Amino acid sequence: RTEQNRRWCNKEENKSKRKAHLIVYKAIKIGKLLKPKNCQRCNSDDYIQGHHEDYNKPLDILWLCHNCHNAIHKVRR
């Protein structure tokens, strides 16, 4: 898994994604951004993840449970 993550981070097309993820992580850590406990789509409290519509706006996040996040990505494929 670590090797897979390293390769993902080093791919040119993923650099903006990685940068956005780090900005969100740091914002949560210092208290600038609060991660909600519930999904903004279905109100579930199961493993909340951040979803970016635009990686150029890293703090503009839709907080989703794992199922809703996967559903959004399936529609886009």
One Martini backbone bead per residue (centre of mass of N, CA, C, O) as a GRO file, in nm:
protein
   77
    1ARG     BB    1   0.057   0.063  -0.020
    2THR     BB    2   0.296   0.259  -0.002
    3GLU     BB    3   0.388   0.231  -0.297
    4GLN     BB    4   0.121   0.323  -0.420
    5ASN     BB    5   0.120   0.606  -0.290
    6ARG     BB    6   0.388   0.706  -0.407
    7ARG     BB    7   0.306   0.686  -0.706
    8TRP     BB    8   0.059   0.873  -0.691
    9CYS     BB    9   0.213   1.132  -0.588
   10ASN     BB   10   0.421   1.137  -0.850
   11LYS     BB   11   0.210   1.202  -1.035
   12GLU     BB   12   0.136   1.469  -1.220
   13GLU     BB   13  -0.191   1.456  -1.206
   14ASN     BB   14  -0.170   1.445  -0.864
   15LYS     BB   15  -0.044   1.707  -0.742
   16SER     BB   16  -0.303   1.881  -0.687
   17LYS     BB   17  -0.434   1.676  -0.501
   18ARG     BB   18  -0.213   1.660  -0.287
   19LYS     BB   19  -0.213   1.958  -0.212
   20ALA     BB   20  -0.509   1.968  -0.116
   21HIS     BB   21  -0.484   1.754   0.105
   22LEU     BB   22  -0.270   1.909   0.275
   23ILE     BB   23  -0.436   2.162   0.329
   24VAL     BB   24  -0.663   2.019   0.480
   25TYR     BB   25  -0.500   1.884   0.699
   26LYS     BB   26  -0.382   2.148   0.819
   27ALA     BB   27  -0.654   2.293   0.875
   28ILE     BB   28  -0.754   2.085   1.078
   29LYS     BB   29  -0.513   2.085   1.276
   30ILE     BB   30  -0.547   2.417   1.338
   31GLY     BB   31  -0.879   2.484   1.307
   32LYS     BB   32  -0.981   2.612   1.026
   33LEU     BB   33  -1.110   2.322   0.985
   34LEU     BB   34  -1.411   2.133   1.001
   35LYS     BB   35  -1.500   1.808   1.055
   36PRO     BB   36  -1.763   1.643   1.016
   37LYS     BB   37  -1.980   1.372   1.135
   38ASN     BB   38  -2.154   1.415   0.867
   39CYS     BB   39  -2.309   1.370   0.587
   40GLN     BB   40  -2.423   1.599   0.336
   41ARG     BB   41  -2.623   1.386   0.192
   42CYS     BB   42  -2.722   1.142   0.428
   43ASN     BB   43  -2.612   1.169   0.744
   44SER     BB   44  -2.393   0.993   0.791
   45ASP     BB   45  -2.122   0.848   1.023
   46ASP     BB   46  -1.951   0.695   0.793
   47TYR     BB   47  -1.663   0.774   0.699
   48ILE     BB   48  -1.550   1.075   0.647
   49GLN     BB   49  -1.504   1.263   0.341
   50GLY     BB   50  -1.334   1.450   0.112
   51HIS     BB   51  -1.463   1.655  -0.163
   52HIS     BB   52  -1.350   1.767  -0.482
   53GLU     BB   53  -1.441   1.968  -0.750
   54ASP     BB   54  -1.183   2.174  -0.700
   55TYR     BB   55  -0.837   2.186  -0.657
   56ASN     BB   56  -0.818   2.513  -0.661
   57LYS     BB   57  -1.028   2.464  -0.400
   58PRO     BB   58  -0.929   2.315  -0.117
   59LEU     BB   59  -1.164   2.439   0.099
   60ASP     BB   60  -1.383   2.320  -0.105
   61ILE     BB   61  -1.594   2.095   0.062
   62LEU     BB   62  -1.737   1.773   0.049
   63TRP     BB   63  -1.894   1.588   0.297
   64LEU     BB   64  -1.855   1.228   0.290
   65CYS     BB   65  -1.930   0.927   0.266
   66HIS     BB   66  -1.817   0.654   0.118
   67ASN     BB   67  -2.069   0.595  -0.058
   68CYS     BB   68  -2.113   0.884  -0.176
   69HIS     BB   69  -1.833   0.918  -0.296
   70ASN     BB   70  -1.847   0.678  -0.489
   71ALA     BB   71  -2.101   0.771  -0.644
   72ILE     BB   72  -1.978   1.025  -0.770
   73HIS     BB   73  -1.745   0.876  -0.925
   74LYS     BB   74  -1.922   0.687  -1.099
   75VAL     BB   75  -2.068   0.910  -1.261
   76ARG     BB   76  -1.792   1.036  -1.386
   77ARG     BB   77  -1.690   0.771  -1.555
   0.00000   0.00000   0.00000
